[in-house]
């Protein structure tokens, strides 16, 4: 086995991370990774690692790595009874929605999400009253109660296809403000953002000739990147290829060379040849790409870590297995309704 001993675990991690993680830290984390892999085998668990996990975790203990939807589908396919989701809570909820018979654990109870927290199921119900009969699309990055009020979910990679699949003149798109604007541009739609007090509405917002209704939710990581960041990097490195996540502002996406989901960006770097790359997303993913593509020249604009993803550590992952914590549950009534929206999305994927 690759991780049969602490030393073999260290060797595997060192081969991938010698230029990313300091030596003294790598030895300590190899011991943790070995312990986790032993516990995983003993319990009969599967570990899912999101692309934003820190490199030492990402390259040592996950059985499957990827974006949130990809991992939830892997969870549904596995015959293991326990799933440890190294990601934030809405991701673990999605795994539970698709695999209700399995125990789903998240290593930290504090691993939330600013975007998911921006909207509630009650908010969606109010929007549906305000715009009766208008289909609701919600980004997968939301909590189960929001998914339950949704007609269909989407990912950052299939959002435009999902919107167009509805064949509707008007669509409610929630909750990411920037993703909605990027999808509206891609699909040729106009978008408004409702105000709670109609007296505060602009003339544009009171005009009902619209095709998308959005929400003012943002990712606290991706909203930090600016066009000025790109301009400054291009001044020093004119030949750089800039990749931006669709949760970045439309201006940043427009100024970039490529925009795609985390998995799409990973594939882009792997499959293309460029003098150098710059990723505008959570900085741990840049480290993980560097480790997997050592021959590629990756620039670092990495002062932005997701505080919620950062809650998930090797120590927390070990304790999740050791103490069977923290279990994620979704009430059955909500789960069944949310699963319909997720299933519809998967059909389009």
PEWONOR-V170467 format. One record per residue. N is the residue number from 1. PSI is psi in whole degrees, -180 to 180 (NA if undefined). OMEGA is omega in whole degrees, 0 to 359 (NA if undefined). D_CENTER is the distance of its C-alpha to the mean C-alpha in Angstrom with 2 decimals. Layout:
# PEWONOR-V170467
n | psi | omega | d_center
N | PSI | OMEGA | D_CENTER
N | PSI | OMEGA | D_CENTER
This chain:
# PEWONOR-V170467
n | psi | omega | d_center
1 | 147 | 182 | 30.69
2 | -35 | 184 | 28.45
3 | 40 | 185 | 27.90
4 | -26 | 180 | 31.33
5 | 166 | 176 | 32.35
6 | -41 | 183 | 31.07
7 | -42 | 179 | 32.59
8 | -33 | 175 | 31.01
9 | -46 | 178 | 27.59
10 | -44 | 181 | 28.35
11 | -44 | 180 | 29.59
12 | -44 | 181 | 26.45
13 | -39 | 180 | 24.22
14 | -39 | 180 | 26.78
15 | -36 | 182 | 26.87
16 | -30 | 194 | 23.20
17 | 9 | 186 | 22.89
18 | -26 | 180 | 26.42
19 | 5 | 185 | 25.56
20 | -41 | 185 | 22.39
21 | 132 | 179 | 23.34
22 | 148 | 185 | 26.85
23 | -49 | 183 | 29.32
24 | -36 | 179 | 30.21
25 | -38 | 182 | 26.60
26 | -41 | 180 | 25.97
27 | -43 | 179 | 29.01
28 | -44 | 183 | 28.01
29 | -27 | 175 | 24.48
30 | -38 | 177 | 26.04
31 | -42 | 177 | 28.13
32 | -44 | 181 | 25.20
33 | -41 | 178 | 23.41
34 | -45 | 180 | 26.71
35 | -42 | 180 | 27.13
36 | -44 | 181 | 23.71
37 | -33 | 175 | 24.43
38 | -46 | 179 | 27.85
39 | -41 | 181 | 26.62
40 | -44 | 179 | 24.08
41 | -41 | 182 | 27.01
42 | -42 | 183 | 29.34
43 | -28 | 186 | 27.24
44 | 47 | 182 | 25.91
45 | 162 | 173 | 22.21
46 | 139 | 180 | 19.18
47 | 129 | 179 | 16.43
48 | 129 | 182 | 12.84
49 | 116 | 178 | 11.11
50 | 156 | 181 | 7.48
51 | -18 | 182 | 7.86
52 | 4 | 179 | 7.85
53 | 150 | 178 | 10.76
54 | 148 | 187 | 14.14
55 | -43 | 183 | 16.25
56 | -34 | 176 | 18.90
57 | -49 | 185 | 16.70
58 | -36 | 186 | 14.56
59 | 20 | 182 | 17.93
60 | -45 | 190 | 19.97
61 | -23 | 182 | 19.01
62 | 140 | 171 | 16.18
63 | -30 | 178 | 17.78
64 | 143 | 179 | 14.73
65 | 148 | 179 | 11.88
66 | -161 | 177 | 9.03
67 | 178 | 191 | 5.65
68 | -43 | 181 | 5.31
69 | -45 | 179 | 8.22
70 | -43 | 181 | 10.09
71 | -38 | 178 | 10.31
72 | -37 | 177 | 11.47
73 | -37 | 175 | 13.98
74 | -41 | 180 | 15.14
75 | -40 | 180 | 15.71
76 | -30 | 183 | 17.80
77 | -20 | 185 | 19.81
78 | 152 | 177 | 20.71
79 | 4 | 178 | 24.12
80 | 144 | 183 | 23.22
81 | -19 | 181 | 23.80
82 | 132 | 179 | 21.41
83 | 125 | 172 | 17.66
84 | 114 | 184 | 16.21
85 | 107 | 176 | 12.45
86 | 84 | 182 | 11.48
87 | -167 | 182 | 8.31
88 | 173 | 193 | 8.49
89 | -42 | 183 | 10.83
90 | -29 | 177 | 9.35
91 | -45 | 178 | 7.84
92 | -37 | 177 | 11.41
93 | -42 | 180 | 12.93
94 | -39 | 177 | 11.68
95 | -41 | 179 | 13.23
96 | -37 | 178 | 16.27
97 | -41 | 182 | 16.57
98 | -19 | 184 | 16.94
99 | 67 | 186 | 18.98
100 | -24 | 183 | 21.16
101 | -8 | 183 | 23.80
102 | 153 | 174 | 21.75
103 | 122 | 180 | 21.26
104 | 123 | 180 | 17.64
105 | 145 | 172 | 17.44
106 | 131 | 187 | 15.00
107 | -28 | 179 | 16.57
108 | 130 | 178 | 16.51
109 | -12 | 182 | 17.38
110 | 5 | 183 | 16.33
111 | 81 | 180 | 12.60
112 | -148 | 181 | 11.81
113 | 125 | 181 | 9.81
114 | -36 | 180 | 11.95
115 | -48 | 180 | 10.46
116 | -35 | 182 | 10.75
117 | -8 | 185 | 14.09
118 | -10 | 185 | 15.41
119 | 150 | 179 | 16.63
120 | 168 | 176 | 18.49
121 | -36 | 178 | 20.05
122 | -39 | 176 | 23.29
123 | -42 | 181 | 22.01
124 | -41 | 178 | 21.17
125 | -39 | 178 | 24.60
126 | -40 | 178 | 26.28
127 | -39 | 180 | 24.74
128 | -31 | 174 | 25.96
129 | -39 | 181 | 29.38
130 | -33 | 181 | 29.40
131 | 70 | 185 | 28.48
132 | 136 | 176 | 29.97
133 | -6 | 181 | 29.22
134 | 126 | 181 | 26.33
135 | 146 | 183 | 23.42
136 | 123 | 173 | 20.11
137 | 128 | 174 | 16.76
138 | 138 | 174 | 13.67
139 | 142 | 182 | 10.08
140 | -22 | 180 | 8.32
141 | 63 | 177 | 6.67
142 | 166 | 183 | 10.23
143 | 167 | 188 | 12.71
144 | -36 | 182 | 15.11
145 | -29 | 176 | 18.00
146 | -44 | 177 | 16.41
147 | -35 | 183 | 15.48
148 | -22 | 180 | 19.11
149 | 10 | 190 | 20.49
150 | 147 | 174 | 18.72
151 | -40 | 181 | 20.39
152 | 141 | 175 | 17.42
153 | 170 | 175 | 13.61
154 | 164 | 171 | 11.76
155 | 174 | 178 | 8.71
156 | -25 | 182 | 8.67
157 | -26 | 182 | 10.99
158 | 14 | 185 | 13.37
159 | -45 | 181 | 13.57
160 | -42 | 179 | 17.00
161 | -38 | 179 | 18.32
162 | -46 | 180 | 17.51
163 | -45 | 182 | 19.27
164 | -26 | 180 | 22.16
165 | -20 | 184 | 22.53
166 | -18 | 180 | 23.68
167 | 44 | 182 | 26.74
168 | 140 | 178 | 26.96
169 | -31 | 183 | 28.43
170 | 137 | 181 | 26.27
171 | 137 | 170 | 22.65
172 | 123 | 183 | 20.80
173 | 120 | 187 | 17.20
174 | 160 | 346 | 15.04
175 | 0 | 189 | 13.69
176 | 115 | 181 | 12.26
177 | -46 | 184 | 15.52
178 | -42 | 178 | 14.65
179 | -41 | 178 | 12.70
180 | -44 | 180 | 15.75
181 | -39 | 178 | 18.12
182 | -39 | 178 | 16.73
183 | -40 | 178 | 16.97
184 | -42 | 178 | 20.36
185 | -42 | 182 | 21.60
186 | -34 | 184 | 20.56
187 | 3 | 177 | 22.26
188 | 29 | 181 | 25.16
189 | 155 | 172 | 24.67
190 | 150 | 183 | 25.68
191 | 141 | 172 | 23.53
192 | 160 | 176 | 24.73
193 | 113 | 184 | 23.31
194 | 149 | 174 | 25.54
195 | 148 | 182 | 27.41
196 | -31 | 178 | 28.50
197 | 108 | 183 | 32.05
198 | -25 | 180 | 33.37
199 | -19 | 179 | 35.99
200 | 0 | 184 | 33.34
201 | 144 | 175 | 32.16
202 | 164 | 177 | 32.92
203 | -37 | 180 | 35.12
204 | -38 | 184 | 32.14
205 | -19 | 178 | 30.29
206 | -7 | 177 | 33.43
207 | 121 | 186 | 33.87
208 | 10 | 178 | 32.65
209 | 62 | 180 | 32.40
210 | 167 | 179 | 28.61
211 | -10 | 175 | 26.14
212 | 136 | 174 | 22.81
213 | 123 | 184 | 22.37
214 | -169 | 181 | 19.36
215 | 150 | 185 | 18.25
216 | 52 | 175 | 18.09
217 | 145 | 179 | 14.62
218 | 153 | 170 | 12.75
219 | 126 | 184 | 10.03
220 | -14 | 175 | 12.53
221 | -57 | 188 | 11.35
222 | -25 | 179 | 11.29
223 | -13 | 182 | 14.38
224 | -22 | 181 | 16.34
225 | 141 | 184 | 16.75
226 | 164 | 175 | 20.00
227 | -34 | 178 | 22.27
228 | -37 | 176 | 24.67
229 | -47 | 182 | 22.35
230 | -45 | 180 | 22.43
231 | -44 | 182 | 26.15
232 | -40 | 179 | 27.03
233 | -41 | 181 | 25.36
234 | -29 | 177 | 27.05
235 | -40 | 181 | 30.37
236 | -34 | 182 | 30.31
237 | 81 | 185 | 28.62
238 | -24 | 184 | 29.54
239 | 10 | 182 | 28.35
240 | 144 | 173 | 24.72
241 | 120 | 186 | 22.02
242 | 127 | 179 | 19.24
243 | 128 | 182 | 15.70
244 | 139 | 175 | 13.54
245 | 146 | 180 | 10.05
246 | -8 | 173 | 10.97
247 | -5 | 173 | 9.87
248 | 163 | 181 | 12.91
249 | 154 | 178 | 16.28
250 | -34 | 180 | 18.27
251 | -40 | 178 | 20.79
252 | -43 | 178 | 18.50
253 | -42 | 180 | 17.17
254 | -36 | 182 | 20.86
255 | -11 | 181 | 22.00
256 | 169 | 178 | 19.69
257 | -24 | 183 | 20.69
258 | 143 | 175 | 17.52
259 | 133 | 181 | 14.28
260 | 171 | 179 | 11.55
261 | 173 | 180 | 8.04
262 | -45 | 180 | 7.23
263 | -37 | 179 | 9.52
264 | -39 | 178 | 11.87
265 | -41 | 177 | 12.38
266 | -45 | 181 | 13.18
267 | -38 | 180 | 15.55
268 | -48 | 180 | 17.05
269 | -43 | 182 | 18.07
270 | -39 | 189 | 19.42
271 | -6 | 183 | 21.37
272 | 163 | 176 | 22.84
273 | 119 | 178 | 25.44
274 | 155 | 179 | 25.41
275 | -39 | 179 | 27.37
276 | 158 | 183 | 24.27
277 | 152 | 172 | 20.62
278 | 124 | 180 | 18.69
279 | 127 | 175 | 14.89
280 | 84 | 179 | 13.72
281 | -173 | 181 | 10.36
282 | 132 | 195 | 9.82
283 | -23 | 178 | 13.10
284 | -31 | 179 | 12.65
285 | -35 | 176 | 11.06
286 | -42 | 177 | 14.32
287 | -41 | 182 | 16.32
288 | -37 | 178 | 14.93
289 | -40 | 177 | 15.78
290 | -43 | 181 | 19.11
291 | -36 | 183 | 19.88
292 | -17 | 181 | 19.39
293 | 65 | 186 | 21.17
294 | -20 | 180 | 23.93
295 | -10 | 181 | 26.05
296 | 145 | 180 | 23.69
297 | 108 | 182 | 24.27
298 | 123 | 175 | 21.15
299 | 155 | 182 | 21.84
300 | 117 | 168 | 20.41
301 | 66 | 198 | 19.34
302 | 76 | 173 | 17.56
303 | 9 | 187 | 18.43
304 | 107 | 173 | 15.05
305 | 143 | 175 | 13.22
306 | 119 | 182 | 10.81
307 | -24 | 181 | 13.50
308 | -45 | 175 | 11.49
309 | -33 | 181 | 9.81
310 | -15 | 176 | 13.35
311 | -24 | 184 | 14.83
312 | 113 | 182 | 14.06
313 | 169 | 175 | 17.05
314 | -39 | 179 | 19.37
315 | -46 | 180 | 21.88
316 | -37 | 180 | 19.71
317 | -42 | 176 | 18.69
318 | -45 | 183 | 22.41
319 | -30 | 175 | 23.41
320 | -43 | 178 | 21.07
321 | -41 | 185 | 23.03
322 | -40 | 186 | 26.28
323 | 10 | 179 | 26.40
324 | 51 | 182 | 24.28
325 | 159 | 347 | 22.02
326 | 123 | 185 | 19.93
327 | 137 | 179 | 20.03
328 | 127 | 180 | 17.66
329 | 153 | 177 | 19.66
330 | 122 | 178 | 19.46
331 | 139 | 188 | 22.90
332 | -40 | 180 | 24.16
333 | -41 | 178 | 25.02
334 | -42 | 183 | 21.53
335 | -46 | 183 | 19.99
336 | -44 | 179 | 22.34
337 | -41 | 180 | 21.66
338 | -37 | 182 | 17.86
339 | -34 | 178 | 18.24
340 | -42 | 180 | 20.27
341 | -39 | 179 | 17.59
342 | -42 | 180 | 15.04
343 | -41 | 179 | 17.98
344 | -39 | 178 | 18.93
345 | -44 | 182 | 15.61
346 | -36 | 179 | 15.92
347 | -36 | 179 | 19.45
348 | -34 | 180 | 18.49
349 | NA | NA | 15.93
